[in-house]
């Protein structure tokens, strides 16, 4: 019985690739770490910046919508805004705040 245990122990020590599981786990861990820092983290930062932008909207701000139109905010509700487009003062469209992708505060001057 003792000789069979020694033979079993000798065969398990002689098998190649016994540490491959540890290397595989480390590779998967590094992949998940890189995936988080190159994909998910920047997206969360962008979402946080957009939430901050939408919370600071004021009447009179010039906004860019997701469809590419520039307009001026004339009224703000909880989750909707009324935006006036162009020189025609009759073109007022209610839209969701989430349709706004950029904002330029009134009185803010662009640097040359």
SULLINPE-V893867 format. One record per residue. N is the residue number from 1. RES is the residue in one letter. SS is DSSP state (alpha for helix, beta for strand, coil for the rest). Layout:
n: [N & N]
res: [RES & RES]
ss: [SS & SS]
This chain:
n: [1 & 2 & 3 & 4 & 5 & 6 & 7 & 8 & 9 & 10 & 11 & 12 & 13 & 14 & 15 & 16 & 17 & 18 & 19 & 20 & 21 & 22 & 23 & 24 & 25 & 26 & 27 & 28 & 29 & 30 & 31 & 32 & 33 & 34 & 35 & 36 & 37 & 38 & 39 & 40 & 41 & 42 & 43 & 44 & 45 & 46 & 47 & 48 & 49 & 50 & 51 & 52 & 53 & 54 & 55 & 56 & 57 & 58 & 59 & 60 & 61 & 62 & 63 & 64 & 65 & 66 & 67 & 68 & 69 & 70 & 71 & 72 & 73 & 74 & 75 & 76 & 77 & 78 & 79 & 80 & 81 & 82 & 83 & 84 & 85 & 86 & 87 & 88 & 89 & 90 & 91 & 92 & 93 & 94 & 95 & 96 & 97 & 98 & 99 & 100 & 101 & 102 & 103 & 104 & 105 & 106 & 107 & 108 & 109 & 110 & 111 & 112]
res: [X & X & X & X & X & X & X & X & X & X & X & X & X & X & X & X & X & X & X & X & X & X & X & X & X & X & X & X & X & X & X & X & X & X & X & X & X & X & X & X & X & X & X & X & X & X & X & X & X & X & X & X & X & X & X & X & X & X & X & X & X & X & X & X & X & X & X & X & X & X & X & X & X & X & X & X & X & X & X & X & X & X & X & X & X & X & X & X & X & X & X & X & X & X & X & X & X & X & X & X & X & X & X & X & X & X & X & X & X & X & X & X]
ss: [coil & alpha & alpha & alpha & alpha & alpha & alpha & alpha & alpha & alpha & alpha & alpha & alpha & alpha & coil & coil & coil & coil & coil & alpha & alpha & alpha & alpha & alpha & alpha & alpha & alpha & alpha & alpha & alpha & alpha & alpha & alpha & alpha & alpha & alpha & alpha & alpha & alpha & alpha & alpha & alpha & alpha & alpha & alpha & alpha & alpha & alpha & alpha & alpha & alpha & alpha & alpha & alpha & alpha & coil & coil & coil & coil & coil & coil & beta & beta & beta & beta & coil & coil & coil & coil & beta & beta & beta & beta & beta & beta & beta & coil & coil & coil & beta & beta & beta & beta & beta & beta & coil & coil & coil & coil & coil & coil & beta & beta & beta & beta & beta & alpha & alpha & alpha & beta & beta & beta & beta & beta & coil & coil & coil & coil & coil & coil & coil & coil]
